[in-house]
Amino acid sequence: MTSPDLVATRPGTTKDAPGRSRRRPRVGEILPGLATASALALVATVLGHLAPVIGAPVCAIVGGMLLSGRARRRPSLKTGLSFSARAVLQTSIVLLGTGLSLRQATATGWSSLPVLLGTLAVALGGAALIGRLLGIGRDLRTLIGVGTGICGASAIAATDAVIEASEGDVSYAIATIFTFNVAAVLTFPSLGHLLSMSSRSFGLWAGTAVNDMSSVVAAASIFGHGATATAVVVKLTRTLMIIPISLVLAFARQRRADAGTGQRTSLLAHARRSFPRFVAWFVLAVVINSIGLVPAAAHRVLGDAATFMITIALGAIGLSTRPDAIRRAGLRPIVLGAFLWVAVASTSLGLQHLTSATH
């Protein structure tokens, strides 16, 4: 299922003026870069199986960054890497929708919603406020915020498909989220036992305060088997927040673009122009799965395909990264990531205590 508007553009490029047609790249122009990113993704997938806490997407973007100097010396790769970093990325997000269900969201129960929404608000609000105080650019603090508040690399990928951040910002955001994913897997299970948490309580904590699915499963499994089912359902429900967040970001981006050109556009026109079509395909995929049209046997295959496509896309982003841009950012994004990690984890525990006290 591929969105019809998937074209090869990347951050830093200039959109064509309205009414001007943009030439789609030919297959021969795409293949060298796509093949390179795919080969890197295959290697990263093997490494990800050997180190599941790290995961293939992180291996791909780190490997791409290490090889970025060589990639920049081969201009023939540029078009294919751009295609991989946008078209393949957006299609992977659509495939993720086939593994999500509105029934799963309902199954978490109303008692979980305050924790889900509260931690998301803290992550996004904290990223905007603290990130601005630290002097971190809008795109980077947005990526770290959604990565912390929603679902790590997948949320960063979906957000990047909307705001078209720079490769350096995407790479740094994923590195930041990965750092605290590992910290969560190493510390959360022991803290959970120290706090005498039940399996359901720990599953809710892990599902709301740990980012990537692999790390959620790892932390919950270490704590105890009974926590895993709750953690996975909460995490999948949290992933659905990609939909409204993507729409809001796309709308805000279009408003800023129009303000820069001095145009005055109606609210409806803004909504039409800013709506990312891949989000519509994502919603359709969720609906199709919710009504049972996606066979249960296909979920694993489609999920693996989505992960591999995200790995290709992040590998392409890594290959396009300029390490000097990351060095210039310094340690401030890591400081922001640390603050959000502690704030979200604390908020999840606090809201669980408050909601349980009122039931």
C-alpha positions in Angstrom: 0.0 0.0 0.0 1.9 3.1 -1.2 0.8 6.6 -1.0 0.5 8.3 -4.4 2.4 11.4 -3.2 5.6 9.6 -2.2 8.3 11.5 -4.0 12.0 11.9 -3.4 12.5 15.1 -1.4 14.6 15.6 1.8 15.1 18.3 4.3 16.9 21.4 3.1 15.4 21.1 -0.4 13.2 23.7 -1.8 9.6 22.8 -2.8 8.6 23.7 -6.3 6.3 26.7 -6.6 2.6 26.1 -6.8 1.5 25.0 -10.3 5.0 23.9 -11.3 5.4 20.2 -12.0 8.3 18.4 -10.3 10.1 15.8 -12.3 9.9 12.4 -10.7 13.2 10.6 -10.6 13.7 7.7 -13.0 14.2 4.2 -11.7 17.8 4.2 -12.9 18.5 7.3 -10.8 16.9 5.7 -7.7 18.5 2.3 -7.8 22.1 3.0 -6.7 21.2 4.8 -3.6 18.3 2.5 -2.8 20.4 -0.6 -3.2 23.1 0.9 -1.0 20.6 1.7 1.8 19.0 -1.7 1.4 22.4 -3.5 1.7 23.2 -1.5 4.8 19.7 -2.4 6.2 20.4 -6.1 5.7 23.6 -5.9 7.7 21.9 -3.8 10.4 19.1 -6.3 10.6 21.6 -9.1 11.3 23.3 -7.0 14.0 19.9 -6.1 15.4 19.0 -9.7 15.9 22.3 -10.2 17.7 21.7 -7.2 19.9 17.8 -6.8 20.1 18.0 -4.1 22.8 19.8 -1.9 20.3 17.7 -2.9 17.3 18.2 -2.8 13.5 17.1 0.9 12.9 19.7 2.2 15.4 22.4 0.0 13.8 21.5 1.3 10.4 21.6 5.0 11.2 24.9 4.6 13.1 26.4 2.5 10.3 25.2 5.1 7.8 26.8 7.9 9.7 30.1 6.0 9.8 30.0 5.6 6.0 28.5 9.1 5.2 31.8 10.5 4.1 32.2 7.9 1.4 28.5 8.2 0.4 28.9 12.0 -0.1 31.8 11.3 -2.6 29.4 9.3 -4.8 26.8 11.7 -6.3 25.0 8.8 -8.0 23.7 7.8 -4.6 22.0 11.1 -3.8 18.6 10.5 -5.6 18.2 7.0 -4.3 19.1 8.0 -0.7 16.5 10.8 -0.9 13.9 8.4 -2.2 14.7 5.9 0.6 14.6 8.6 3.3 11.2 9.8 2.2 9.2 7.4 0.0 10.3 4.2 1.7 10.0 5.9 5.1 6.4 7.0 4.5 5.4 3.6 3.2 6.9 1.9 6.3 4.7 4.1 8.5 1.6 2.9 6.5 2.6 -0.7 7.0 2.9 -0.1 10.8 -0.8 0.7 10.7 -1.6 -2.9 9.7 -0.4 -4.0 13.1 -2.5 -1.6 15.1 -6.1 -1.9 16.1 -8.7 0.4 17.6 -9.8 -2.5 19.7 -6.4 -2.7 21.3 -6.7 1.0 22.3 -10.1 0.2 23.9 -8.6 -2.8 25.6 -6.2 -0.7 27.7 -9.2 0.6 29.6 -10.1 4.2 30.6 -7.8 3.9 33.6 -4.8 3.9 31.3 -5.7 6.9 29.3 -4.8 9.6 31.9 -1.3 8.0 32.1 -0.9 7.8 28.3 -2.1 11.4 27.7 -0.3 12.8 30.7 3.1 11.4 29.7 2.6 12.6 26.1 1.8 16.1 27.3 4.8 16.2 29.5 7.1 14.9 26.7 5.9 17.4 24.1 5.5 20.3 26.5 8.8 19.7 28.1 10.6 19.4 24.7 9.1 22.7 23.6 9.9 24.6 26.8 13.2 23.1 28.0 14.5 22.7 24.4 13.9 26.4 23.8 15.6 27.3 27.0 18.6 25.2 26.0 18.7 26.8 22.6 17.9 23.6 20.7 16.4 24.1 17.2 12.6 23.6 16.7 13.0 20.5 14.6 15.4 18.7 16.9 13.5 19.4 20.0 10.3 18.3 18.3 11.9 15.0 17.2 13.2 14.3 20.7 9.8 15.2 22.2 7.8 12.8 20.0 10.4 10.1 20.2 10.1 10.2 24.0 6.4 10.7 24.2 5.2 8.3 21.5 7.4 5.5 20.2 11.0 6.2 19.7 12.5 5.7 16.2 9.1 5.0 14.6 7.7 8.3 15.9 10.8 10.2 14.9 10.5 8.6 11.4 6.8 9.6 11.1 7.5 13.1 12.3 10.4 13.5 10.0 8.2 12.5 7.1 6.0 15.5 7.9 8.4 18.3 9.0 11.4 17.2 6.8 14.1 17.8 9.4 17.7 17.8 8.6 19.6 14.4 8.5 21.7 15.6 11.4 18.7 16.4 13.5 17.1 13.0 12.8 20.4 11.2 13.6 21.0 13.1 16.8 17.3 12.5 18.0 17.5 8.8 17.4 20.9 8.6 19.2 19.4 10.5 22.1 16.3 8.2 22.3 18.5 5.1 22.0 20.7 6.2 24.9 17.7 6.4 27.3 16.1 3.2 25.9 19.1 1.3 27.0 19.1 3.1 30.4 15.4 2.2 30.9 16.0 -1.5 30.1 18.9 -1.6 32.6 17.1 0.2 35.4 13.3 -0.1 35.2 13.0 -3.8 36.1 15.0 -3.3 39.3 13.2 -0.1 40.2 9.8 -1.8 39.6 10.7 -4.6 42.1 12.1 -2.0 44.5 8.7 -0.2 44.3 6.8 -3.5 44.7 4.9 -2.8 41.5 2.3 -5.3 40.2 2.8 -6.8 36.7 0.0 -4.6 35.3 1.4 -1.5 36.9 4.9 -2.2 35.6 3.5 -3.0 32.2 1.7 0.4 32.1 4.9 2.1 33.3 7.1 0.4 30.6 4.5 1.0 27.9 4.3 4.7 28.6 7.9 5.6 29.7 10.1 3.3 27.4 10.3 4.3 23.8 10.9 1.6 21.1 8.9 -1.6 21.2 11.9 -3.8 21.5 13.0 -2.0 24.6 9.5 -2.1 26.1 9.3 -5.9 25.6 12.9 -6.3 27.0 12.2 -4.3 30.1 8.8 -6.0 30.7 10.2 -9.5 30.1 13.0 -8.9 32.6 10.5 -7.7 35.2 8.3 -10.7 34.7 6.2 -12.4 32.0 2.9 -11.1 33.3 3.9 -7.5 32.6 4.7 -8.0 28.9 1.1 -8.3 27.6 0.0 -5.0 29.3 3.2 -3.2 28.2 2.7 -4.2 24.5 -1.0 -3.2 24.4 -0.2 0.2 26.1 2.7 0.7 23.7 0.6 0.0 20.6 -2.1 2.4 21.8 0.6 5.0 22.4 1.7 4.5 18.8 -1.7 5.6 17.5 -0.9 9.1 18.8 1.3 9.4 15.6 -1.9 10.3 13.8 -3.0 13.5 15.6 0.6 14.7 16.3 1.5 14.3 12.5 -1.6 16.3 11.6 -0.9 19.1 14.1 2.7 19.4 13.0 1.9 19.4 9.3 -0.7 22.2 9.9 1.7 24.3 11.9 4.4 23.9 9.3 2.1 25.0 6.5 1.0 28.0 8.6 4.6 29.1 9.1 5.3 28.7 5.4 2.3 30.8 4.5 3.3 33.5 7.1 6.7 33.7 5.5 5.3 34.4 2.1 2.7 36.9 3.4 -0.2 34.7 2.2 -3.6 34.7 3.9 -5.3 31.4 3.7 -8.5 30.1 5.2 -8.4 27.4 7.9 -9.9 24.9 5.5 -7.4 25.7 2.8 -4.6 25.3 5.4 -6.0 21.9 6.4 -6.2 20.7 2.8 -2.7 21.8 1.9 -1.0 20.6 5.1 -2.6 17.2 5.4 0.1 14.5 4.8 -1.5 11.9 2.5 0.6 9.1 4.0 -1.3 9.7 7.3 -4.6 9.0 5.5 -3.1 5.7 4.3 -1.9 5.0 7.8 -5.4 5.6 9.2 -6.9 3.4 6.5 -4.5 0.6 7.4 -5.5 0.8 11.0 -9.2 0.7 10.1 -8.7 -2.3 7.8 -6.9 -4.2 10.5 -9.5 -3.2 13.1 -12.4 -4.7 11.1 -10.4 -8.0 10.7 -9.4 -7.7 7.0 -5.7 -8.3 7.8 -5.2 -12.0 8.6 -3.5 -12.6 11.9 -0.8 -14.6 10.2 0.1 -11.6 8.1 0.8 -9.3 11.1 4.3 -10.6 11.8 5.2 -10.4 8.1 3.9 -6.9 7.7 5.5 -5.8 10.9 8.9 -7.2 9.9 8.5 -5.5 6.5 7.7 -2.2 8.2 10.7 -2.5 10.5 13.0 -3.4 7.5 11.7 -0.4 5.5 12.3 1.9 8.5 15.8 0.4 8.7 16.4 1.2 5.0 15.1 4.8 5.5 17.2 5.5 8.6 20.3 3.9 6.9 19.7 6.4 4.0 19.4 9.3 6.5 22.6 8.1 8.2 24.4 8.0 4.9 23.3 11.6 4.2 24.3 12.9 7.6 27.0 15.5 8.0 28.8 14.5 11.3 30.0 18.1 11.7 26.4 19.3 12.1 25.9 16.8 15.0 29.2 18.0 16.6 28.0 21.6 16.5 24.8 20.6 18.5 27.0 19.6 21.4 25.5 17.9 24.5 22.4 20.0 24.8 20.1 17.4 23.1 21.3 14.7 25.4 20.5 17.0 28.4 17.0 17.5 27.0 16.6 13.8 26.4 17.6 13.1 30.0 15.2 15.6 31.4 12.3 14.2 29.3 13.1 10.6 30.2 13.1 11.4 34.0 10.0 13.6 33.6 8.0 11.1 31.6 8.9 8.1 33.9 8.0 10.2 37.0 4.8 11.4 35.5 3.7 7.8 34.6 4.3 6.7 38.2 2.6 9.7 39.7 -0.5 9.4 37.5 -0.8 5.7 38.2 -0.8 6.5 41.9 -3.4 9.3 41.5 -5.8 7.3 39.3 -5.6 4.2 41.4 -6.3 6.2 44.5 -9.5 7.5 42.9 -10.8 4.1 41.8 
